Amino acid sequence: MHSYLIPIAKKFKQEADAEKAKWMKGYMLNQFDFYGLKTPERRKLSKECFRQYPLKDLEELEMIVKECFQLPQREFQYFGVELFGYHKKLWKKSSVKMMEHCLINKSWWDSVDHIASEWLGSYFKLFPEQIIPVTSKWNTSENIWLQRSSIMFQKSYKKETNTELLSKYILHCAGSKDFFIRKAIGWALREYFKTDPEWVKEFVKQHILSPLSKREALKRVV
């Protein structure tokens, strides 16, 4: 284990809760092991670590995050996502390679959506020239988590949302039978509904979407 991770590993073990860990593992369909830390507790411990042990080298940072995605306990993946997000000032254009690595390793909705929130929106604002080459590749890939990310990366953009791109990516995946893709389509539309409800309602009206996507998109309709 990288020396940077030893202090937080000790804290996670000290605060571990076997009963909660069992429940969390079951909730995630037994795909991952857990220490059993609740999100507020885990984030408090993580932020203390970030402040106490700041990193200054991108290569080392990315190496630590990748190791987090190799460790068995799910809390390490959450820690890695938040650690990398905390050090945005170190990001470079090439950082998207590591982001993609984490999207396709130990993939599930929790880590992928966490990455979308903590990394993708900020990364593509820092490097807008990367939006088309990267997200178009993701959208047309056969990996559902990359497809989901192409649909979700703009979810915090509000008025800055590129609706033409959002439409294109949604429609390319609209026929998918995958639950997580259908859910992502609805969620992305629901988020943009907060900014432009009429655009979303018209989009849903004009295009064939799954019942799940429609239901999620229009949840805020009174």
N, C-alpha and C positions, 0 to 999 in steps of 0.2 A: 504493500500500500504506500502511495506517495506520502511523504512526511506531512504535507499540508492537510491531508485528510485524517491524520491520526487524532488530533484534538476533537474534531467533530464526531468522529466514530466513537470515541470514549463517552462523549456527552449523550449521543443517541443511545448507547448501551445502558448508561446510567438511568435514563428516563424511559427505558423500554417498558411496555405494558403488554404482557403476553395475551391477555384476553382481547384487548383492542387489536393487537396484531393478527390474531386469528380471525376476527370479524373482517378486518380490512382485506386480508388475503382472500376470504370467501367472496367479498364484494367485488373483487377484481378477478373472480372466476378462477382462483387458485393459480394465477399466472406468476405472481410475485410474492416474495417474502417481505415482511414488514417488521419494524421495531414496535410499531403501535403508537406512534406519536401523533397527536392531533395537530392539524395545520398551524394554529396560532403558536403552539409550543415549539413546533419544529422551526417555524420561521424566526421566532425569537432567538433560538439557539444559533441558527444559521447567520442571522444578521450580526450577532455578537462576534462570530467567527470572521465574517467579512471585514468588520471594522478593526478587529484585532490583528488580522493577518492580511493586509492588502497586497495584491499582486501587481507587478509592474511589467511582466513579460508575457506577451500574447501566446507564445509557443508553450510556455509552462502552463498557462491558464487552460489552453485547449487540451493539453495532455491530462490535466487533472479532471476536466469535465468528461473527457472520454473514459477515464478510469471510473468515474462515477456511474457511467452507463454500462460498466462491466460488473459492478458489484451486485450482490443478490438482493439486498434490501432496497425497497422502492424509495425510501427516504433519501437515498444517495442520488437517485436520478432527479428528484425534486431539488435537492441541494445543488446539484450541478447546473441545473437550469437557472436557478436564482443567482448562483455564483457568477455565471457568465453574464447574466443580465446586469449584475451590480457593477461589472467592469466594462461597460459600454465604451468608455474612452479608449480602451485598448483595441477595439474591433478594427479589422481591416476588411477590404473587399473580399479577400480570400477566406474570411471567416465563414462564409456560406457553406464551404465544404464540410466544416465540422458540424454546422447546423443540420445539414442533410444527413450526415452520419448519425446524429442523435435522433433524427426523425424516423429513420428506418431501423434503428436498433432498440430492442425492448419496447417496441411500439405498442401503444394503446391510447385510448382517447385522452387519458389524463396527462400523459407526458407530451403528446402531440399538441394538445390545446394549450398546455402550459408554455411550450416553446413558441406557439403562435402569439401568446400574450406578452411573454418576456423578451422575445428575440425578433421575430419576423417583422412585425410592424415597424420597429425601430430600425432594424437593419436596412430595410428597403427605403426608408426615409433618408438614411445616411448615404445609401448608394442606389439612387433611383434608376441609374442606367442598368442595374442588375434585374430590375423587375421583370421585363419581358423575357430575356434569355433564360432566367432561372425558373420563374413561375410557369411559363409556357411549357417548359420541359417537365415540370412536376405535374401539370394538369393533364398531359398526354401520356404520362408514365402508366405502368400497370400496378404501381404501388398505391394502395388506397390512402395511405397516410400522407404521401406526397400530394396526391390529388386533393385530399381534405385541406392540406396546408395552402394550396394554391387558391382555394375558395375562401379560406379564413384569414389570410394574412392582412386583409384590409379592414378587419372588423372594428378597429379603433379609429379608423380614418375619418369617419363622419363626413363633413362636407368635402374633404379631400379625396373621397372614394372615387376611383375610376370606374364608373358604372358600366362603361363599354366593356372593360376587361372583366368585371364581375359577371356581367351577362354571358360573355363568351365562355368563361370557365364553368359557370353553372350549367349552361346548356350542353356543353360537351359531356358533362357527367350526369345530366338529368335522367338518363335512361338506366343508370346504375341500379343494380338490385341490392347493393350493399347498404346496410342500415346506417353506417357511419358517414357515408357519402350523402345519403338522403338527409340525414340529420344536419350535416354541415351546411348543406344548401339552405335548409330552413333557418338555421341559426344565423347564417350570414345575412340573409334577407331580413330576419327579425331585428338584427342589430342596425341595419341601414334604415329600417322602418322608423327608428327614432329620429333620423335626420330628414328623410323624405318619404313619408307614408304613402303619398299618392304614387310615387314612382314604383314602390314595391307592390302596391295593390294592382297597378296596371301591368306590371311584369308578370305577376301570378296569373292574371286574367288572360294574358296574351300567349302564355307558354304552357306546355304540358309538363307538369311536375308530379311527383309521387304524392299521394295523400299525406304522408308524413311531412314532406317538405312544405307543402301548402299549409298544413296545420301549424307547423312551427313558424313559418313566415308571417302568418296572420294572427298570431297569438295576442297581439296588442290591439287588434281591431275591436272597438267597442260595439 
